[in-house]
Amino acid sequence: MTNLELVLNMLAEASTTDLSQKKKPRTLAANAQVAREGGSVAAAARKQLEAKGGGKVVTPLNAKSIQALKESDESTEENE
């Protein structure tokens, strides 16, 4: 997961929290609707960023994969 993916996840969570505090849903269905609305805020941001940047924001990498790539790059730099 890249930094940008983490930021988009945080945006979804913060948006959902804000909407939930304002709408005060009482049922599971109402909470699910608020969660979808919060997620749609981050989805819109992701789509806009991808359209302007010309590439995918979401990657199949996880934290371990990214760390392994960084360590590989560092060892390659040290050997040069």
N, CA, C and O of each residue as an XYZ file, in Angstrom:
320
protein
N       0.856     -1.173      0.000
C       0.000      0.000      0.000
C       0.899      1.232      0.000
O       1.783      1.373      0.846
N       0.667      2.100     -0.939
C       1.484      3.301     -1.064
C       0.947      4.413     -0.155
O      -0.140      4.302      0.412
N       1.731      5.481     -0.033
C       1.297      6.625      0.775
C      -0.008      7.201      0.251
O      -0.880      7.583      1.031
N      -0.143      7.264     -1.067
C      -1.363      7.809     -1.660
C      -2.572      6.938     -1.336
O      -3.661      7.450     -1.075
N      -2.379      5.631     -1.352
C      -3.473      4.727     -0.982
C      -3.873      4.932      0.478
O      -5.057      4.910      0.814
N      -2.882      5.130      1.335
C      -3.175      5.379      2.751
C      -3.952      6.678      2.938
O      -4.884      6.747      3.739
N      -3.559      7.702      2.191
C      -4.250      8.995      2.288
C      -5.697      8.861      1.821
O      -6.605      9.407      2.448
N      -5.915      8.140      0.727
C      -7.284      7.950      0.239
C      -8.115      7.157      1.245
O      -9.301      7.436      1.426
N      -7.501      6.172      1.899
C      -8.193      5.406      2.926
C      -8.561      6.307      4.102
O      -9.666      6.227      4.638
N      -7.622      7.164      4.493
C      -7.898      8.104      5.585
C      -9.014      9.077      5.201
O      -9.849      9.428      6.035
N      -9.027      9.509      3.941
C     -10.086     10.402      3.463
C     -11.441      9.719      3.553
O     -12.420     10.330      3.982
N     -11.503      8.459      3.154
C     -12.761      7.713      3.240
C     -13.228      7.594      4.687
O     -14.407      7.790      4.985
N     -12.303      7.272      5.579
C     -12.663      7.124      6.992
C     -13.094      8.448      7.611
O     -14.089      8.509      8.334
N     -12.341      9.509      7.324
C     -12.681     10.820      7.890
C     -14.009     11.320      7.336
O     -14.807     11.901      8.071
N     -14.251     11.100      6.057
C     -15.518     11.519      5.441
C     -16.687     10.767      6.054
O     -17.731     11.347      6.349
N     -16.495      9.465      6.240
C     -17.561      8.650      6.833
C     -17.838      9.087      8.263
O     -18.995      9.186      8.670
N     -16.788      9.346      9.023
C     -16.959      9.798     10.409
C     -17.716     11.118     10.457
O     -18.641     11.284     11.253
N     -17.318     12.052      9.602
C     -17.964     13.359      9.564
C     -19.442     13.234      9.188
O     -20.306     13.835      9.825
N     -19.717     12.453      8.154
C     -21.114     12.263      7.728
C     -21.936     11.581      8.823
O     -23.094     11.930      9.056
N     -21.326     10.616      9.480
C     -22.024      9.890     10.541
C     -22.365     10.809     11.711
O     -23.449     10.708     12.287
N     -21.448     11.698     12.060
C     -21.704     12.631     13.166
C     -22.804     13.621     12.800
O     -23.572     14.043     13.665
N     -22.885     13.993     11.528
C     -23.903     14.951     11.106
C     -25.274     14.297     10.911
O     -26.299     14.872     11.278
N     -25.287     13.094     10.331
C     -26.556     12.428     10.015
C     -27.097     11.579     11.159
O     -28.296     11.308     11.225
N     -26.210     11.161     12.057
C     -26.583     10.333     13.208
C     -27.461      9.138     12.813
O     -28.609      9.051     13.249
N     -26.947      8.234     12.008
C     -27.744      7.074     11.586
C     -28.063      6.169     12.776
O     -27.246      6.015     13.684
N     -29.246      5.577     12.764
C     -29.683      4.752     13.893
C     -29.755      3.274     13.551
O     -29.717      2.438     14.454
N     -29.857      2.933     12.296
C     -29.999      1.527     11.920
C     -28.764      1.056     11.155
O     -27.952      1.860     10.696
N     -28.645     -0.242     11.031
C     -27.544     -0.820     10.272
C     -27.600     -0.344      8.823
O     -26.571     -0.003      8.240
N     -28.783     -0.322      8.250
C     -28.929      0.120      6.862
C     -28.524      1.585      6.707
O     -27.881      1.950      5.722
N     -28.890      2.409      7.655
C     -28.523      3.829      7.598
C     -27.010      4.005      7.754
O     -26.409      4.846      7.086
N     -26.398      3.213      8.636
C     -24.948      3.257      8.801
C     -24.237      2.789      7.536
O     -23.219      3.361      7.146
N     -24.763      1.766      6.903
C     -24.177      1.266      5.659
C     -24.249      2.333      4.567
O     -23.312      2.494      3.786
N     -25.358      3.053      4.518
C     -25.508      4.122      3.523
C     -24.501      5.241      3.774
O     -23.908      5.763      2.829
N     -24.304      5.609      5.021
C     -23.322      6.640      5.366
C     -21.921      6.164      4.982
O     -21.120      6.950      4.475
N     -21.622      4.898      5.216
C     -20.312      4.348      4.856
C     -20.099      4.397      3.342
O     -19.008      4.727      2.877
N     -21.141      4.067      2.573
C     -21.030      4.150      1.109
C     -20.782      5.593      0.669
O     -19.972      5.841     -0.224
N     -21.474      6.536      1.289
C     -21.296      7.952      0.939
C     -19.878      8.425      1.270
O     -19.268      9.152      0.485
N     -19.357      8.022      2.418
C     -17.990      8.386      2.792
C     -16.975      7.782      1.840
O     -16.003      8.433      1.456
N     -17.205      6.541      1.465
C     -16.317      5.885      0.512
C     -16.367      6.523     -0.859
O     -15.367      6.547     -1.577
N     -17.532      7.041     -1.225
C     -17.662      7.659     -2.549
C     -16.858      8.958     -2.643
O     -16.447      9.355     -3.733
N     -16.636      9.616     -1.514
C     -15.806     10.823     -1.505
C     -14.379     10.457     -1.915
O     -13.785     11.119     -2.767
N     -13.837      9.408     -1.311
C     -12.482      8.969     -1.643
C     -12.422      8.406     -3.057
O     -11.433      8.609     -3.762
N     -13.463      7.704     -3.477
C     -13.492      7.157     -4.834
C     -13.456      8.274     -5.871
O     -12.766      8.163     -6.884
N     -14.194      9.342     -5.619
C     -14.198     10.480     -6.542
C     -12.815     11.127     -6.596
O     -12.351     11.514     -7.669
N     -12.159     11.243     -5.447
C     -10.811     11.818     -5.408
C      -9.835     10.931     -6.182
O      -9.000     11.432     -6.935
N      -9.941      9.614     -5.996
C      -9.062      8.684     -6.700
C      -9.265      8.775     -8.205
O      -8.297      8.847     -8.962
N     -10.508      8.772     -8.636
C     -10.802      8.842    -10.076
C     -10.308     10.148    -10.684
O      -9.784     10.152    -11.798
N     -10.466     11.236     -9.979
C     -10.000     12.525    -10.481
C      -8.472     12.544    -10.564
O      -7.910     13.044    -11.538
N      -7.816     12.012     -9.567
C      -6.357     11.951     -9.570
C      -5.847     11.067    -10.701
O      -4.876     11.415    -11.373
N      -6.489      9.936    -10.911
C      -6.084      9.049    -12.001
C      -6.300      9.707    -13.363
O      -5.488      9.533    -14.272
N      -7.375     10.450    -13.504
C      -7.667     11.124    -14.774
C      -6.624     12.207    -15.057
O      -6.184     12.365    -16.196
N      -6.236     12.943    -14.034
C      -5.270     14.029    -14.229
C      -3.841     13.510    -14.302
O      -3.013     14.057    -15.031
N      -3.552     12.451    -13.544
C      -2.195     11.923    -13.499
C      -1.901     10.893    -14.570
O      -0.738     10.626    -14.872
N      -2.932     10.317    -15.141
C      -2.751      9.367    -16.219
C      -2.343      7.972    -15.792
O      -1.887      7.189    -16.626
N      -2.490      7.640    -14.539
C      -2.112      6.296    -14.106
C      -2.950      5.831    -12.938
O      -3.685      6.608    -12.328
N      -2.828      4.547    -12.635
C      -3.572      3.962    -11.526
C      -2.969      4.405    -10.195
O      -1.754      4.554    -10.064
N      -3.832      4.608     -9.228
C      -3.404      5.002     -7.888
C      -3.299      3.767     -6.996
O      -2.374      3.658     -6.191
N      -4.235      2.845     -7.138
C      -4.274      1.648     -6.310
C      -3.318      0.607     -6.899
O      -3.344      0.335     -8.100
N      -2.479      0.033     -6.040
C      -1.499     -0.951     -6.482
C      -1.765     -2.292     -5.807
O      -2.435     -2.345     -4.775
N      -1.247     -3.369     -6.380
C      -1.396     -4.677     -5.732
C      -0.376     -4.887     -4.619
O      -0.394     -5.919     -3.948
N       0.513     -3.917     -4.419
C       1.560     -4.055     -3.410
C       0.997     -3.917     -2.004
O       0.037     -3.182     -1.771
N       1.606     -4.629     -1.081
C       1.288     -4.432      0.329
C       2.533     -3.889      1.020
O       3.565     -3.716      0.371
N       2.463     -3.622      2.296
C       3.577     -2.995      3.013
C       4.846     -3.836      2.932
O       5.938     -3.287      2.785
N       4.722     -5.163      3.025
C       5.904     -6.023      2.961
C       6.557     -5.945      1.583
O       7.783     -5.910      1.483
N       5.760     -5.918      0.534
C       6.295     -5.830     -0.824
C       7.045     -4.526     -1.029
O       8.132     -4.513     -1.606
N       6.473     -3.444     -0.564
C       7.108     -2.129     -0.713
C       8.418     -2.092      0.064
O       9.421     -1.587     -0.440
N       8.422     -2.622      1.284
C       9.634     -2.637      2.094
C      10.709     -3.471      1.411
O      11.875     -3.076      1.406
N      10.352     -4.602      0.841
C      11.325     -5.449      0.148
C      11.914     -4.714     -1.054
O      13.113     -4.822     -1.314
N      11.082     -3.964     -1.793
C      11.580     -3.189     -2.927
C      12.554     -2.107     -2.475
O      13.582     -1.890     -3.115
N      12.236     -1.435     -1.382
C      13.122     -0.387     -0.863
C      14.457     -0.973     -0.431
O      15.512     -0.411     -0.725
N      14.410     -2.103      0.268
C      15.645     -2.737      0.716
C      16.482     -3.194     -0.471
O      17.708     -3.085     -0.439
N      15.846     -3.698     -1.505
C      16.543     -4.126     -2.715
C      17.222     -2.940     -3.393
O      18.370     -3.036     -3.828
N      16.498     -1.818     -3.479
C      17.058     -0.614     -4.082
C      18.254     -0.101     -3.278
O      19.260      0.320     -3.849
N      18.137     -0.140     -1.956
C      19.226      0.346     -1.091
C      20.468     -0.525     -1.247
O      21.583     -0.008     -1.308
N      20.285     -1.831     -1.312
C      21.444     -2.714     -1.452
C      22.082     -2.559     -2.825
O      23.299     -2.685     -2.962
N      21.276     -2.288     -3.834
C      21.812     -2.051     -5.175
C      22.634     -0.771     -5.196
O      23.699     -0.733     -5.811
N      22.160      0.271     -4.538
C      22.884      1.538     -4.464
C      24.199      1.393     -3.723
O      25.192      2.019     -4.094
N      24.219      0.565     -2.668
C      25.434      0.367     -1.893
C      26.483     -0.397     -2.696
O      27.680     -0.194     -2.493
N      26.059     -1.261     -3.593
C      26.979     -2.071     -4.385
C      27.545     -1.295     -5.573
O      28.495     -1.757     -6.206
N      26.997     -0.158     -5.880
C      27.468      0.614     -7.040
C      28.654      1.462     -6.706
O      29.169      2.171     -7.571
